[in-house]
Amino acid sequence: SEWESLLRPLGTFSTIQGFWRYWNAIEPTKFPVGSNVRMFKQGVKPMWESPPNDRGGKWTTLCPSKQLSTPWFG
């Protein structure tokens, strides 16, 4: 689908240290307006239609644009 063609992987990790390596390197101001950062197990497509996600949910946090120029979660 068109939406799937817009997905861009940022990387993979297998430890909490690996997660923080990516998380701390995210620069929100470099993402296009309306972007989302999503985490999924390897091999699971980030779509509700994917069978492993059929009973899933989501956790969302909004970051006002005026806060994007300052460090976040740090």
Secondary structure, DSSP 8 states (H G I E B T S, - for coil): -HHHHT-------SSHHHHHHHHTT--GGGS-TT-------TT--SSTTSGGGTT---------GGGTTS----
